[in-house]
Amino acid sequence: MTDGRTAGGELAARLETVVATRLGESEAWAVEPTAADRFTVSLPDRRLVVRRRDGPDGVDHWTLELAADGATVSKFGPFETVDGLVKQVDTLLDGDVRYTVCCDG
């Protein structure tokens, strides 16, 4: 497993960079750690929750949750790399939020 402080610091910086590049100061946003293995990207109309989990051979994997109006809208992942995760975050920052129907909650 990756050292959480190092991985978390790198991930936070990457998330802040992608949000700042995409949105700049056009709207209020924040990237903050909400638990030892979780970061939240907060925007006025949505929240993106990034969670770290152990993958095979102790390698970090990441999942991503899109929430709006207090409810989970979509889930993505697992991502094996921070690059893949950050690309998905980038696409969700200003796209339309679409609700999906899921059978397993």
Biopython code that builds the backbone (N, CA, C, O; Angstrom):
import numpy as np
from Bio.PDB.StructureBuilder import StructureBuilder

atoms = [
    (1, "MET", "N", (0.847, -1.183, 0.000)),
    (1, "MET", "CA", (0.000, 0.000, 0.000)),
    (1, "MET", "C", (0.889, 1.242, 0.000)),
    (1, "MET", "O", (1.928, 1.277, 0.659)),
    (2, "THR", "N", (0.475, 2.232, -0.730)),
    (2, "THR", "CA", (1.215, 3.486, -0.821)),
    (2, "THR", "C", (1.062, 4.265, 0.480)),
    (2, "THR", "O", (0.018, 4.200, 1.129)),
    (3, "ASP", "N", (2.092, 4.992, 0.856)),
    (3, "ASP", "CA", (2.028, 5.868, 2.018)),
    (3, "ASP", "C", (0.916, 6.890, 1.791)),
    (3, "ASP", "O", (0.978, 7.670, 0.840)),
    (4, "GLY", "N", (-0.088, 6.893, 2.646)),
    (4, "GLY", "CA", (-1.252, 7.750, 2.468)),
    (4, "GLY", "C", (-0.934, 9.219, 2.437)),
    (4, "GLY", "O", (-1.596, 9.975, 1.727)),
    (5, "ARG", "N", (0.080, 9.655, 3.203)),
    (5, "ARG", "CA", (0.417, 11.085, 3.202)),
    (5, "ARG", "C", (0.985, 11.492, 1.851)),
    (5, "ARG", "O", (0.645, 12.549, 1.320)),
    (6, "THR", "N", (1.848, 10.654, 1.300)),
    (6, "THR", "CA", (2.453, 10.973, 0.008)),
    (6, "THR", "C", (1.422, 10.882, -1.103)),
    (6, "THR", "O", (1.280, 11.805, -1.905)),
    (7, "ALA", "N", (0.698, 9.763, -1.148)),
    (7, "ALA", "CA", (-0.313, 9.581, -2.193)),
    (7, "ALA", "C", (-1.401, 10.628, -2.064)),
    (7, "ALA", "O", (-1.854, 11.180, -3.067)),
    (8, "GLY", "N", (-1.827, 10.908, -0.835)),
    (8, "GLY", "CA", (-2.875, 11.887, -0.621)),
    (8, "GLY", "C", (-2.459, 13.286, -1.026)),
    (8, "GLY", "O", (-3.244, 14.029, -1.616)),
    (9, "GLY", "N", (-1.211, 13.649, -0.705)),
    (9, "GLY", "CA", (-0.709, 14.966, -1.080)),
    (9, "GLY", "C", (-0.615, 15.123, -2.585)),
    (9, "GLY", "O", (-0.984, 16.162, -3.133)),
    (10, "GLU", "N", (-0.119, 14.084, -3.254)),
    (10, "GLU", "CA", (-0.041, 14.119, -4.718)),
    (10, "GLU", "C", (-1.432, 14.184, -5.318)),
    (10, "GLU", "O", (-1.677, 14.971, -6.232)),
    (11, "LEU", "N", (-2.345, 13.368, -4.818)),
    (11, "LEU", "CA", (-3.704, 13.358, -5.352)),
    (11, "LEU", "C", (-4.390, 14.700, -5.133)),
    (11, "LEU", "O", (-5.038, 15.220, -6.042)),
    (12, "ALA", "N", (-4.255, 15.263, -3.942)),
    (12, "ALA", "CA", (-4.879, 16.565, -3.670)),
    (12, "ALA", "C", (-4.361, 17.623, -4.637)),
    (12, "ALA", "O", (-5.133, 18.422, -5.168)),
    (13, "ALA", "N", (-3.060, 17.624, -4.860)),
    (13, "ALA", "CA", (-2.473, 18.601, -5.786)),
    (13, "ALA", "C", (-2.991, 18.393, -7.201)),
    (13, "ALA", "O", (-3.304, 19.361, -7.895)),
    (14, "ARG", "N", (-3.083, 17.148, -7.633)),
    (14, "ARG", "CA", (-3.586, 16.862, -8.987)),
    (14, "ARG", "C", (-5.044, 17.266, -9.124)),
    (14, "ARG", "O", (-5.437, 17.823, -10.149)),
    (15, "LEU", "N", (-5.860, 16.991, -8.097)),
    (15, "LEU", "CA", (-7.271, 17.375, -8.137)),
    (15, "LEU", "C", (-7.417, 18.895, -8.176)),
    (15, "LEU", "O", (-8.209, 19.424, -8.956)),
    (16, "GLU", "N", (-6.660, 19.590, -7.344)),
    (16, "GLU", "CA", (-6.729, 21.052, -7.341)),
    (16, "GLU", "C", (-6.310, 21.632, -8.686)),
    (16, "GLU", "O", (-6.906, 22.598, -9.163)),
    (17, "THR", "N", (-5.293, 21.048, -9.291)),
    (17, "THR", "CA", (-4.825, 21.535, -10.595)),
    (17, "THR", "C", (-5.888, 21.357, -11.667)),
    (17, "THR", "O", (-6.152, 22.280, -12.437)),
    (18, "VAL", "N", (-6.502, 20.181, -11.725)),
    (18, "VAL", "CA", (-7.500, 19.941, -12.776)),
    (18, "VAL", "C", (-8.733, 20.821, -12.567)),
    (18, "VAL", "O", (-9.305, 21.315, -13.539)),
    (19, "VAL", "N", (-9.150, 21.023, -11.317)),
    (19, "VAL", "CA", (-10.312, 21.886, -11.068)),
    (19, "VAL", "C", (-9.977, 23.339, -11.408)),
    (19, "VAL", "O", (-10.771, 24.019, -12.058)),
    (20, "ALA", "N", (-8.825, 23.813, -10.981)),
    (20, "ALA", "CA", (-8.436, 25.199, -11.262)),
    (20, "ALA", "C", (-8.286, 25.448, -12.756)),
    (20, "ALA", "O", (-8.673, 26.503, -13.257)),
    (21, "THR", "N", (-7.725, 24.479, -13.463)),
    (21, "THR", "CA", (-7.549, 24.618, -14.907)),
    (21, "THR", "C", (-8.889, 24.657, -15.612)),
    (21, "THR", "O", (-9.092, 25.474, -16.511)),
    (22, "ARG", "N", (-9.799, 23.793, -15.222)),
    (22, "ARG", "CA", (-11.102, 23.695, -15.892)),
    (22, "ARG", "C", (-12.028, 24.838, -15.496)),
    (22, "ARG", "O", (-12.676, 25.431, -16.358)),
    (23, "LEU", "N", (-12.101, 25.156, -14.206)),
    (23, "LEU", "CA", (-13.094, 26.118, -13.727)),
    (23, "LEU", "C", (-12.529, 27.483, -13.366)),
    (23, "LEU", "O", (-13.243, 28.485, -13.408)),
    (24, "GLY", "N", (-11.243, 27.526, -13.009)),
    (24, "GLY", "CA", (-10.649, 28.800, -12.603)),
    (24, "GLY", "C", (-11.429, 29.430, -11.471)),
    (24, "GLY", "O", (-11.713, 28.791, -10.458)),
    (25, "GLU", "N", (-11.769, 30.680, -11.656)),
    (25, "GLU", "CA", (-12.558, 31.395, -10.651)),
    (25, "GLU", "C", (-13.997, 31.603, -11.130)),
    (25, "GLU", "O", (-14.702, 32.473, -10.617)),
    (26, "SER", "N", (-14.429, 30.814, -12.104)),
    (26, "SER", "CA", (-15.771, 30.979, -12.656)),
    (26, "SER", "C", (-16.858, 30.586, -11.659)),
    (26, "SER", "O", (-17.992, 31.053, -11.766)),
    (27, "GLU", "N", (-16.524, 29.737, -10.694)),
    (27, "GLU", "CA", (-17.471, 29.375, -9.657)),
    (27, "GLU", "C", (-16.702, 28.913, -8.422)),
    (27, "GLU", "O", (-15.514, 28.598, -8.497)),
    (28, "ALA", "N", (-17.387, 28.879, -7.306)),
    (28, "ALA", "CA", (-16.748, 28.462, -6.060)),
    (28, "ALA", "C", (-16.499, 26.957, -6.084)),
    (28, "ALA", "O", (-17.347, 26.186, -6.533)),
    (29, "TRP", "N", (-15.336, 26.550, -5.601)),
    (29, "TRP", "CA", (-15.026, 25.127, -5.512)),
    (29, "TRP", "C", (-14.008, 24.901, -4.399)),
    (29, "TRP", "O", (-13.303, 25.821, -3.984)),
    (30, "ALA", "N", (-13.948, 23.670, -3.928)),
    (30, "ALA", "CA", (-12.984, 23.308, -2.889)),
    (30, "ALA", "C", (-12.600, 21.847, -3.066)),
    (30, "ALA", "O", (-13.424, 21.017, -3.449)),
    (31, "VAL", "N", (-11.334, 21.544, -2.781)),
    (31, "VAL", "CA", (-10.839, 20.178, -2.729)),
    (31, "VAL", "C", (-10.341, 19.973, -1.312)),
    (31, "VAL", "O", (-9.464, 20.700, -0.845)),
    (32, "GLU", "N", (-10.900, 18.984, -0.625)),
    (32, "GLU", "CA", (-10.494, 18.781, 0.757)),
    (32, "GLU", "C", (-10.514, 17.307, 1.135)),
    (32, "GLU", "O", (-11.352, 16.544, 0.654)),
    (33, "PRO", "N", (-9.574, 16.910, 2.008)),
    (33, "PRO", "CA", (-9.623, 15.543, 2.519)),
    (33, "PRO", "C", (-10.783, 15.443, 3.507)),
    (33, "PRO", "O", (-10.933, 16.299, 4.379)),
    (34, "THR", "N", (-11.593, 14.412, 3.374)),
    (34, "THR", "CA", (-12.725, 14.240, 4.281)),
    (34, "THR", "C", (-12.557, 13.001, 5.153)),
    (34, "THR", "O", (-13.364, 12.755, 6.050)),
    (35, "ALA", "N", (-11.520, 12.227, 4.896)),
    (35, "ALA", "CA", (-11.145, 11.061, 5.712)),
    (35, "ALA", "C", (-9.738, 10.674, 5.288)),
    (35, "ALA", "O", (-9.196, 11.243, 4.340)),
    (36, "ALA", "N", (-9.146, 9.718, 5.976)),
    (36, "ALA", "CA", (-7.777, 9.304, 5.654)),
    (36, "ALA", "C", (-7.660, 8.774, 4.231)),
    (36, "ALA", "O", (-6.601, 8.891, 3.614)),
    (37, "ASP", "N", (-8.718, 8.203, 3.711)),
    (37, "ASP", "CA", (-8.685, 7.595, 2.376)),
    (37, "ASP", "C", (-9.670, 8.244, 1.414)),
    (37, "ASP", "O", (-10.081, 7.614, 0.440)),
    (38, "ARG", "N", (-10.060, 9.504, 1.670)),
    (38, "ARG", "CA", (-11.108, 10.128, 0.869)),
    (38, "ARG", "C", (-10.850, 11.617, 0.673)),
    (38, "ARG", "O", (-10.413, 12.319, 1.586)),
    (39, "PHE", "N", (-11.133, 12.079, -0.547)),
    (39, "PHE", "CA", (-11.114, 13.507, -0.874)),
    (39, "PHE", "C", (-12.460, 13.872, -1.464)),
    (39, "PHE", "O", (-13.099, 13.053, -2.124)),
    (40, "THR", "N", (-12.892, 15.101, -1.226)),
    (40, "THR", "CA", (-14.133, 15.589, -1.799)),
    (40, "THR", "C", (-13.849, 16.855, -2.598)),
    (40, "THR", "O", (-13.182, 17.774, -2.123)),
    (41, "VAL", "N", (-14.369, 16.881, -3.822)),
    (41, "VAL", "CA", (-14.332, 18.072, -4.660)),
    (41, "VAL", "C", (-15.746, 18.647, -4.596)),
    (41, "VAL", "O", (-16.692, 18.039, -5.099)),
    (42, "SER", "N", (-15.885, 19.802, -3.984)),
    (42, "SER", "CA", (-17.199, 20.414, -3.796)),
    (42, "SER", "C", (-17.400, 21.556, -4.774)),
    (42, "SER", "O", (-16.566, 22.455, -4.881)),
    (43, "LEU", "N", (-18.510, 21.510, -5.479)),
    (43, "LEU", "CA", (-18.928, 22.554, -6.409)),
    (43, "LEU", "C", (-20.338, 22.977, -6.012)),
    (43, "LEU", "O", (-20.994, 22.259, -5.256)),
    (44, "PRO", "N", (-20.820, 24.104, -6.492)),
    (44, "PRO", "CA", (-22.155, 24.547, -6.091)),
    (44, "PRO", "C", (-23.272, 23.540, -6.378)),
    (44, "PRO", "O", (-24.216, 23.429, -5.597)),
    (45, "ASP", "N", (-23.172, 22.807, -7.488)),
    (45, "ASP", "CA", (-24.268, 21.923, -7.875)),
    (45, "ASP", "C", (-23.947, 20.428, -7.787)),
    (45, "ASP", "O", (-24.784, 19.599, -8.142)),
    (46, "ARG", "N", (-22.755, 20.078, -7.322)),
    (46, "ARG", "CA", (-22.369, 18.670, -7.261)),
    (46, "ARG", "C", (-21.199, 18.468, -6.313)),
    (46, "ARG", "O", (-20.521, 19.410, -5.901)),
    (47, "ARG", "N", (-20.997, 17.215, -5.990)),
    (47, "ARG", "CA", (-19.880, 16.837, -5.139)),
    (47, "ARG", "C", (-19.261, 15.581, -5.739)),
    (47, "ARG", "O", (-19.974, 14.636, -6.078)),
    (48, "LEU", "N", (-17.950, 15.568, -5.870)),
    (48, "LEU", "CA", (-17.220, 14.399, -6.355)),
    (48, "LEU", "C", (-16.442, 13.828, -5.175)),
    (48, "LEU", "O", (-15.659, 14.535, -4.541)),
    (49, "VAL", "N", (-16.658, 12.563, -4.884)),
    (49, "VAL", "CA", (-15.997, 11.917, -3.754)),
    (49, "VAL", "C", (-15.030, 10.875, -4.294)),
    (49, "VAL", "O", (-15.435, 9.945, -4.992)),
    (50, "VAL", "N", (-13.756, 11.033, -3.973)),
    (50, "VAL", "CA", (-12.699, 10.123, -4.400)),
    (50, "VAL", "C", (-12.309, 9.275, -3.195)),
    (50, "VAL", "O", (-11.988, 9.801, -2.129)),
    (51, "ARG", "N", (-12.341, 7.961, -3.375)),
    (51, "ARG", "CA", (-11.970, 7.052, -2.288)),
    (51, "ARG", "C", (-10.821, 6.155, -2.718)),
    (51, "ARG", "O", (-10.799, 5.639, -3.836)),
    (52, "ARG", "N", (-9.869, 5.977, -1.814)),
    (52, "ARG", "CA", (-8.779, 5.047, -2.048)),
    (52, "ARG", "C", (-9.160, 3.688, -1.473)),
    (52, "ARG", "O", (-9.775, 3.592, -0.411)),
    (53, "ARG", "N", (-8.781, 2.646, -2.198)),
    (53, "ARG", "CA", (-8.975, 1.303, -1.665)),
    (53, "ARG", "C", (-7.784, 0.459, -2.077)),
    (53, "ARG", "O", (-7.094, 0.772, -3.048)),
    (54, "ASP", "N", (-7.551, -0.598, -1.346)),
    (54, "ASP", "CA", (-6.448, -1.494, -1.669)),
    (54, "ASP", "C", (-6.812, -2.327, -2.884)),
    (54, "ASP", "O", (-7.900, -2.898, -2.958)),
    (55, "GLY", "N", (-5.901, -2.390, -3.824)),
    (55, "GLY", "CA", (-6.073, -3.234, -4.998)),
    (55, "GLY", "C", (-5.186, -4.456, -4.875)),
    (55, "GLY", "O", (-4.594, -4.694, -3.823)),
    (56, "PRO", "N", (-5.090, -5.225, -5.932)),
    (56, "PRO", "CA", (-4.222, -6.401, -5.924)),
    (56, "PRO", "C", (-2.777, -6.021, -5.625)),
    (56, "PRO", "O", (-2.300, -4.965, -6.040)),
    (57, "ASP", "N", (-2.103, -6.878, -4.915)),
    (57, "ASP", "CA", (-0.683, -6.683, -4.567)),
    (57, "ASP", "C", (-0.443, -5.412, -3.771)),
    (57, "ASP", "O", (0.663, -4.871, -3.799)),
    (58, "GLY", "N", (-1.451, -4.923, -3.062)),
    (58, "GLY", "CA", (-1.274, -3.749, -2.219)),
    (58, "GLY", "C", (-1.168, -2.435, -2.961)),
    (58, "GLY", "O", (-0.777, -1.429, -2.371)),
    (59, "VAL", "N", (-1.509, -2.417, -4.246)),
    (59, "VAL", "CA", (-1.443, -1.195, -5.051)),
    (59, "VAL", "C", (-2.743, -0.412, -4.862)),
    (59, "VAL", "O", (-3.832, -0.985, -4.884)),
    (60, "ASP", "N", (-2.616, 0.899, -4.678)),
    (60, "ASP", "CA", (-3.800, 1.737, -4.503)),
    (60, "ASP", "C", (-4.675, 1.727, -5.751)),
    (60, "ASP", "O", (-4.178, 1.769, -6.876)),
    (61, "HIS", "N", (-5.972, 1.672, -5.533)),
    (61, "HIS", "CA", (-6.972, 1.866, -6.566)),
    (61, "HIS", "C", (-7.900, 2.965, -6.063)),
    (61, "HIS", "O", (-7.976, 3.229, -4.863)),
    (62, "TRP", "N", (-8.596, 3.593, -6.987)),
    (62, "TRP", "CA", (-9.441, 4.733, -6.638)),
    (62, "TRP", "C", (-10.830, 4.548, -7.220)),
    (62, "TRP", "O", (-10.978, 4.044, -8.334)),
    (63, "THR", "N", (-11.853, 4.954, -6.468)),
    (63, "THR", "CA", (-13.212, 5.004, -6.987)),
    (63, "THR", "C", (-13.680, 6.451, -6.912)),
    (63, "THR", "O", (-13.147, 7.254, -6.146)),
    (64, "LEU", "N", (-14.677, 6.763, -7.714)),
    (64, "LEU", "CA", (-15.183, 8.126, -7.817)),
    (64, "LEU", "C", (-16.699, 8.087, -7.778)),
    (64, "LEU", "O", (-17.332, 7.285, -8.465)),
    (65, "GLU", "N", (-17.266, 8.954, -6.976)),
    (65, "GLU", "CA", (-18.719, 9.046, -6.838)),
    (65, "GLU", "C", (-19.156, 10.460, -7.181)),
    (65, "GLU", "O", (-18.571, 11.431, -6.701)),
    (66, "LEU", "N", (-20.171, 10.572, -8.001)),
    (66, "LEU", "CA", (-20.778, 11.859, -8.336)),
    (66, "LEU", "C", (-22.077, 11.970, -7.560)),
    (66, "LEU", "O", (-22.944, 11.102, -7.657)),
    (67, "ALA", "N", (-22.209, 13.044, -6.787)),
    (67, "ALA", "CA", (-23.426, 13.262, -6.003)),
    (67, "ALA", "C", (-23.997, 14.644, -6.321)),
    (67, "ALA", "O", (-23.260, 15.603, -6.550)),
    (68, "ALA", "N", (-25.317, 14.719, -6.328)),
    (68, "ALA", "CA", (-26.023, 15.985, -6.523)),
    (68, "ALA", "C", (-27.269, 15.960, -5.649)),
    (68, "ALA", "O", (-27.887, 14.910, -5.471)),
    (69, "ASP", "N", (-27.628, 17.087, -5.117)),
    (69, "ASP", "CA", (-28.801, 17.188, -4.245)),
    (69, "ASP", "C", (-28.749, 16.183, -3.102)),
    (69, "ASP", "O", (-29.784, 15.676, -2.670)),
    (70, "GLY", "N", (-27.538, 15.893, -2.607)),
    (70, "GLY", "CA", (-27.376, 14.995, -1.472)),
    (70, "GLY", "C", (-27.482, 13.512, -1.779)),
    (70, "GLY", "O", (-27.422, 12.689, -0.866)),
    (71, "ALA", "N", (-27.637, 13.156, -3.047)),
    (71, "ALA", "CA", (-27.787, 11.750, -3.416)),
    (71, "ALA", "C", (-26.717, 11.339, -4.416)),
    (71, "ALA", "O", (-26.291, 12.141, -5.248)),
    (72, "THR", "N", (-26.286, 10.089, -4.330)),
    (72, "THR", "CA", (-25.328, 9.568, -5.296)),
    (72, "THR", "C", (-26.006, 9.434, -6.645)),
    (72, "THR", "O", (-27.083, 8.847, -6.757)),
    (73, "VAL", "N", (-25.370, 9.980, -7.663)),
    (73, "VAL", "CA", (-25.919, 9.947, -9.014)),
    (73, "VAL", "C", (-25.240, 8.850, -9.831)),
    (73, "VAL", "O", (-25.912, 8.078, -10.516)),
    (74, "SER", "N", (-23.915, 8.781, -9.760)),
    (74, "SER", "CA", (-23.147, 7.800, -10.532)),
    (74, "SER", "C", (-21.890, 7.420, -9.764)),
    (74, "SER", "O", (-21.391, 8.173, -8.928)),
    (75, "LYS", "N", (-21.389, 6.214, -10.079)),
    (75, "LYS", "CA", (-20.125, 5.744, -9.513)),
    (75, "LYS", "C", (-19.223, 5.311, -10.660)),
    (75, "LYS", "O", (-19.694, 4.783, -11.667)),
    (76, "PHE", "N", (-17.909, 5.541, -10.497)),
    (76, "PHE", "CA", (-16.930, 5.225, -11.528)),
    (76, "PHE", "C", (-15.738, 4.524, -10.888)),
    (76, "PHE", "O", (-15.397, 4.772, -9.732)),
    (77, "GLY", "N", (-15.118, 3.651, -11.658)),
    (77, "GLY", "CA", (-13.907, 2.982, -11.190)),
    (77, "GLY", "C", (-14.120, 1.499, -11.013)),
    (77, "GLY", "O", (-15.172, 0.966, -11.366)),
    (78, "PRO", "N", (-13.143, 0.847, -10.478)),
    (78, "PRO", "CA", (-11.943, 1.389, -9.865)),
    (78, "PRO", "C", (-10.912, 1.830, -10.907)),
    (78, "PRO", "O", (-10.807, 1.252, -11.989)),
    (79, "PHE", "N", (-10.162, 2.860, -10.551)),
    (79, "PHE", "CA", (-9.085, 3.371, -11.383)),
    (79, "PHE", "C", (-7.771, 2.866, -10.813)),
    (79, "PHE", "O", (-7.546, 2.926, -9.604)),
    (80, "GLU", "N", (-6.911, 2.372, -11.679)),
    (80, "GLU", "CA", (-5.626, 1.844, -11.239)),
    (80, "GLU", "C", (-4.557, 2.923, -11.145)),
    (80, "GLU", "O", (-3.523, 2.725, -10.507)),
    (81, "THR", "N", (-4.806, 4.070, -11.785)),
    (81, "THR", "CA", (-3.821, 5.149, -11.769)),
    (81, "THR", "C", (-4.497, 6.468, -11.411)),
    (81, "THR", "O", (-5.694, 6.652, -11.632)),
    (82, "VAL", "N", (-3.713, 7.369, -10.861)),
    (82, "VAL", "CA", (-4.212, 8.712, -10.575)),
    (82, "VAL", "C", (-4.529, 9.428, -11.885)),
    (82, "VAL", "O", (-5.463, 10.227, -11.941)),
    (83, "ASP", "N", (-3.758, 9.149, -12.945)),
    (83, "ASP", "CA", (-4.021, 9.778, -14.245)),
    (83, "ASP", "C", (-5.429, 9.465, -14.737)),
    (83, "ASP", "O", (-6.152, 10.365, -15.166)),
    (84, "GLY", "N", (-5.820, 8.202, -14.677)),
    (84, "GLY", "CA", (-7.154, 7.813, -15.116)),
    (84, "GLY", "C", (-8.238, 8.456, -14.274)),
    (84, "GLY", "O", (-9.259, 8.906, -14.794)),
    (85, "LEU", "N", (-8.011, 8.495, -12.977)),
    (85, "LEU", "CA", (-8.963, 9.120, -12.066)),
    (85, "LEU", "C", (-9.119, 10.605, -12.365)),
    (85, "LEU", "O", (-10.239, 11.109, -12.449)),
    (86, "VAL", "N", (-8.008, 11.303, -12.525)),
    (86, "VAL", "CA", (-8.044, 12.749, -12.772)),
    (86, "VAL", "C", (-8.734, 13.062, -14.103)),
    (86, "VAL", "O", (-9.456, 14.053, -14.201)),
    (87, "LYS", "N", (-8.523, 12.237, -15.119)),
    (87, "LYS", "CA", (-9.224, 12.432, -16.403)),
    (87, "LYS", "C", (-10.730, 12.338, -16.214)),
    (87, "LYS", "O", (-11.479, 13.132, -16.784)),
    (88, "GLN", "N", (-11.182, 11.367, -15.412)),
    (88, "GLN", "CA", (-12.622, 11.222, -15.175)),
    (88, "GLN", "C", (-13.165, 12.401, -14.376)),
    (88, "GLN", "O", (-14.251, 12.901, -14.669)),
    (89, "VAL", "N", (-12.423, 12.843, -13.375)),
    (89, "VAL", "CA", (-12.835, 14.027, -12.614)),
    (89, "VAL", "C", (-12.994, 15.211, -13.558)),
    (89, "VAL", "O", (-13.981, 15.943, -13.475)),
    (90, "ASP", "N", (-12.042, 15.402, -14.445)),
    (90, "ASP", "CA", (-12.078, 16.515, -15.396)),
    (90, "ASP", "C", (-13.359, 16.500, -16.222)),
    (90, "ASP", "O", (-13.958, 17.550, -16.454)),
    (91, "THR", "N", (-13.781, 15.332, -16.662)),
    (91, "THR", "CA", (-14.991, 15.258, -17.494)),
    (91, "THR", "C", (-16.267, 15.527, -16.694)),
    (91, "THR", "O", (-17.287, 15.916, -17.263)),
    (92, "LEU", "N", (-16.211, 15.323, -15.387)),
    (92, "LEU", "CA", (-17.418, 15.490, -14.570)),
    (92, "LEU", "C", (-17.560, 16.884, -13.969)),
    (92, "LEU", "O", (-18.595, 17.194, -13.378)),
    (93, "LEU", "N", (-16.554, 17.718, -14.106)),
    (93, "LEU", "CA", (-16.583, 19.029, -13.447)),
    (93, "LEU", "C", (-17.658, 19.960, -13.967)),
    (93, "LEU", "O", (-18.292, 20.667, -13.184)),
    (94, "ASP", "N", (-17.875, 19.975, -15.259)),
    (94, "ASP", "CA", (-18.855, 20.923, -15.789)),
    (94, "ASP", "C", (-19.861, 20.293, -16.740)),
    (94, "ASP", "O", (-20.601, 21.006, -17.417)),
    (95, "GLY", "N", (-19.898, 18.970, -16.799)),
    (95, "GLY", "CA", (-20.887, 18.291, -17.632)),
    (95, "GLY", "C", (-22.243, 18.275, -16.946)),
    (95, "GLY", "O", (-22.353, 18.554, -15.752)),
    (96, "ASP", "N", (-23.267, 17.945, -17.713)),
    (96, "ASP", "CA", (-24.600, 17.809, -17.139)),
    (96, "ASP", "C", (-24.619, 16.648, -16.153)),
    (96, "ASP", "O", (-23.999, 15.611, -16.389)),
    (97, "VAL", "N", (-25.331, 16.829, -15.056)),
    (97, "VAL", "CA", (-25.516, 15.747, -14.091)),
    (97, "VAL", "C", (-26.727, 14.958, -14.533)),
    (97, "VAL", "O", (-27.836, 15.484, -14.626)),
    (98, "ARG", "N", (-26.494, 13.686, -14.804)),
    (98, "ARG", "CA", (-27.583, 12.814, -15.256)),
    (98, "ARG", "C", (-27.773, 11.705, -14.240)),
    (98, "ARG", "O", (-26.825, 11.015, -13.865)),
    (99, "TYR", "N", (-28.991, 11.547, -13.808)),
    (99, "TYR", "CA", (-29.294, 10.503, -12.844)),
    (99, "TYR", "C", (-29.390, 9.170, -13.552)),
    (99, "TYR", "O", (-29.941, 9.067, -14.648)),
    (100, "THR", "N", (-28.847, 8.156, -12.914)),
    (100, "THR", "CA", (-28.938, 6.808, -13.469)),
    (100, "THR", "C", (-29.672, 5.927, -12.479)),
    (100, "THR", "O", (-29.663, 6.172, -11.273)),
    (101, "VAL", "N", (-30.304, 4.903, -13.012)),
    (101, "VAL", "CA", (-31.017, 3.948, -12.169)),
    (101, "VAL", "C", (-30.101, 2.764, -11.946)),
    (101, "VAL", "O", (-29.569, 2.189, -12.895)),
    (102, "CYS", "N", (-29.921, 2.407, -10.696)),
    (102, "CYS", "CA", (-28.997, 1.324, -10.377)),
    (102, "CYS", "C", (-29.700, 0.291, -9.522)),
    (102, "CYS", "O", (-30.455, 0.634, -8.612)),
    (103, "CYS", "N", (-29.458, -0.943, -9.808)),
    (103, "CYS", "CA", (-30.161, -2.022, -9.108)),
    (103, "CYS", "C", (-29.477, -2.437, -7.823)),
    (103, "CYS", "O", (-30.109, -3.092, -6.993)),
    (104, "ASP", "N", (-28.207, -2.087, -7.614)),
    (104, "ASP", "CA", (-27.502, -2.578, -6.417)),
    (104, "ASP", "C", (-27.191, -1.489, -5.404)),
    (104, "ASP", "O", (-26.430, -1.724, -4.465)),
    (105, "GLY", "N", (-27.762, -0.306, -5.574)),
    (105, "GLY", "CA", (-27.610, 0.785, -4.614)),
    (105, "GLY", "C", (-26.276, 1.370, -4.651)),
    (105, "GLY", "O", (-25.989, 2.303, -3.900)),
]
sb = StructureBuilder()
sb.init_structure("model")
sb.init_model(0)
sb.init_chain("A")
sb.init_seg("    ")
for serial, (resi, resn, name, xyz) in enumerate(atoms, 1):
    if name == "N":
        sb.init_residue(resn, " ", resi, " ")
    sb.init_atom(name, np.array(xyz, "f"), 0.0, 1.0, " ", f" {name:<3s}", serial, name[0])
structure = sb.get_structure()
